[in-house]
């Protein structure tokens, strides 16, 4: 039983880095769109600074 638990823990420790979410995977961040479209987006405030999330996405698409 202890060996099985140790093996399971070892496997989880080995595999867990493959499931980490990259920092630029969040569509509420400008970096996400910069990576997707391969361009640098300037003059867009963070999502939290807009009253409406649609305004943020509209600003990103304009750039």
C-alpha positions as CSV (number, residue, x, y, z in Angstrom):
1,X,0.0,0.0,0.0
2,X,2.8,2.4,0.9
3,X,4.6,1.6,-2.3
4,X,1.5,2.2,-4.4
5,X,0.9,5.6,-2.7
6,X,4.5,6.6,-3.2
7,X,4.3,5.6,-6.9
8,X,1.1,7.6,-7.3
9,X,2.7,10.6,-5.6
10,X,5.8,10.3,-7.8
11,X,3.6,10.1,-11.0
12,X,1.6,13.1,-10.0
13,X,4.7,15.1,-9.3
14,X,6.1,14.1,-12.7
15,X,2.9,14.8,-14.7
16,X,1.6,18.0,-13.0
17,X,3.9,20.4,-14.9
18,X,2.2,19.3,-18.1
19,X,-1.2,20.5,-16.8
20,X,-0.1,24.0,-15.7
21,X,-1.9,26.8,-17.4
22,X,0.3,29.3,-19.1
23,X,0.0,32.9,-18.0
24,X,-1.0,34.1,-21.4
25,X,-4.0,31.6,-21.7
26,X,-6.4,34.0,-20.0
27,X,-8.7,35.7,-22.6
28,X,-9.2,38.6,-20.1
29,X,-5.5,39.6,-20.6
30,X,-4.0,41.5,-23.6
31,X,-1.1,39.0,-23.6
32,X,-3.5,36.3,-24.7
33,X,-4.5,38.2,-27.9
34,X,-0.9,39.2,-28.6
35,X,0.1,35.6,-28.6
36,X,-2.9,34.4,-30.7
37,X,-2.5,37.1,-33.4
38,X,1.3,37.5,-33.2
39,X,1.1,41.3,-32.7
40,X,1.8,43.8,-30.0
41,X,-1.3,45.5,-28.7
42,X,-0.8,48.9,-27.1
43,X,-3.0,51.5,-25.4
44,X,-5.6,49.0,-24.0
45,X,-6.3,49.2,-20.3
46,X,-6.7,46.0,-18.2
47,X,-10.2,44.4,-18.3
48,X,-10.9,45.4,-14.7
49,X,-10.7,49.1,-15.7
50,X,-13.6,48.9,-18.1
51,X,-17.2,49.1,-16.8
52,X,-18.3,46.7,-19.6
53,X,-16.2,43.6,-20.6
54,X,-17.4,44.1,-24.2
55,X,-15.6,47.4,-24.3
56,X,-12.3,45.7,-23.4
57,X,-12.8,43.2,-26.2
58,X,-13.9,45.9,-28.6
59,X,-10.7,47.9,-27.9
60,X,-8.5,44.8,-28.4
61,X,-10.1,44.1,-31.8
62,X,-9.7,47.8,-32.9
63,X,-5.9,47.6,-32.3
